[in-house]
Amino acid sequence: MEPATLPPGLTTGGWVPHREEPGLRTKQREIGHLNSELTRAALEKVGNPNILVNLVSRRVRQLNAGGGAGGRPLVEGAHHLGAADVALREIIEDKLTYEQVPSLAEELVPTRKRRRH
């Protein structure tokens, strides 16, 4: 890799500008694009973005903790992906599901107490 050329009369003072690897920005864009596609597809499966965030964050904690069956990816080819991308792919491929439990507020219907006169 040869250093960048400077206009005449300028010196680097020993500093040589870093040249990026060709195509590096394209790879970074593709990775970011892939992540947004995974997020959109997982959101279509789940339907609620708040639930999706909770599912992904819990699964990421499991994957990062390692140890036991919970720490292993449930999808093939996940060795090159980050934990969040693995969780999203597991949701998309129906390897990771959830069950929505009715909230306590919905179960307890307030009753009006009679006031004594």
C-alpha positions in Angstrom: 0.0 0.0 0.0 1.7 3.2 -1.1 1.1 6.5 0.9 -1.1 9.2 -0.5 0.7 11.8 -2.6 0.8 15.4 -1.3 0.7 18.6 -3.2 4.2 20.1 -3.9 5.6 22.1 -0.9 3.7 20.1 1.8 5.4 17.6 4.0 3.9 15.0 6.3 6.4 15.5 9.1 6.8 11.7 9.3 3.0 11.1 9.3 1.6 9.0 6.5 -2.1 9.2 5.8 -4.0 6.0 6.3 -5.6 4.6 3.2 -8.7 2.6 3.6 -9.1 -0.9 2.2 -10.9 -0.7 -1.1 -14.5 -1.5 -0.7 -14.5 -1.2 3.1 -17.3 1.4 3.1 -19.3 -0.7 0.8 -19.0 -3.7 3.2 -20.0 -1.5 6.1 -23.0 -0.3 4.2 -24.0 -3.9 3.3 -23.7 -5.0 6.9 -25.9 -2.0 8.1 -28.3 -2.7 5.3 -28.5 -6.4 6.3 -29.3 -5.4 9.9 -32.1 -3.1 8.9 -33.6 -5.8 6.6 -33.4 -8.3 9.5 -35.1 -5.8 11.8 -37.9 -5.1 9.4 -38.5 -8.8 8.8 -38.5 -9.6 12.5 -40.9 -6.7 13.2 -43.3 -8.1 10.6 -43.2 -11.4 12.5 -43.7 -9.9 16.0 -45.8 -6.9 15.1 -44.9 -4.7 18.1 -41.6 -2.9 18.2 -41.5 -2.9 22.0 -41.9 -6.6 22.2 -39.2 -7.0 19.5 -36.7 -5.0 21.5 -37.4 -7.1 24.6 -37.1 -10.4 22.7 -33.8 -9.4 21.1 -32.3 -8.0 24.3 -33.1 -11.1 26.3 -31.8 -13.4 23.6 -28.6 -11.3 23.3 -28.0 -11.7 27.0 -28.5 -15.4 26.7 -26.1 -15.7 23.8 -23.4 -13.5 25.4 -23.6 -15.4 28.7 -22.7 -18.6 26.9 -22.8 -21.9 28.7 -25.5 -24.4 28.3 -28.0 -24.8 25.4 -29.3 -21.2 25.8 -25.9 -19.8 24.7 -25.8 -21.5 21.3 -27.3 -20.0 18.2 -30.4 -21.8 16.9 -29.7 -20.9 13.3 -27.0 -22.1 10.9 -24.2 -19.9 9.7 -24.4 -17.6 12.7 -20.7 -17.6 13.5 -20.0 -14.4 11.6 -23.0 -12.5 12.9 -23.4 -10.4 16.0 -25.6 -11.5 18.8 -28.4 -9.1 17.9 -28.4 -10.3 14.3 -28.5 -13.9 15.5 -31.5 -13.1 17.6 -33.3 -11.4 14.7 -32.6 -14.3 12.4 -33.9 -16.7 15.1 -37.2 -14.7 15.2 -37.5 -14.6 11.4 -36.9 -18.3 11.1 -39.5 -19.1 13.9 -36.8 -20.6 16.1 -37.5 -18.0 18.8 -41.1 -17.3 19.7 -43.0 -15.6 22.6 -46.3 -15.9 24.3 -48.0 -12.8 25.4 -49.4 -13.1 28.9 -52.4 -10.9 29.7 -51.3 -8.0 31.9 -52.3 -7.8 35.5 -54.2 -4.6 34.9 -56.4 -6.4 32.3 -57.1 -9.2 34.8 -58.1 -7.0 37.7 -61.2 -5.1 36.8 -61.7 -2.4 39.5 -64.9 -2.7 41.4 -66.6 0.3 42.9 -66.9 0.2 46.6 -70.1 1.5 48.1 -69.7 4.4 50.4 -71.4 4.4 53.7 -73.6 7.3 54.4 
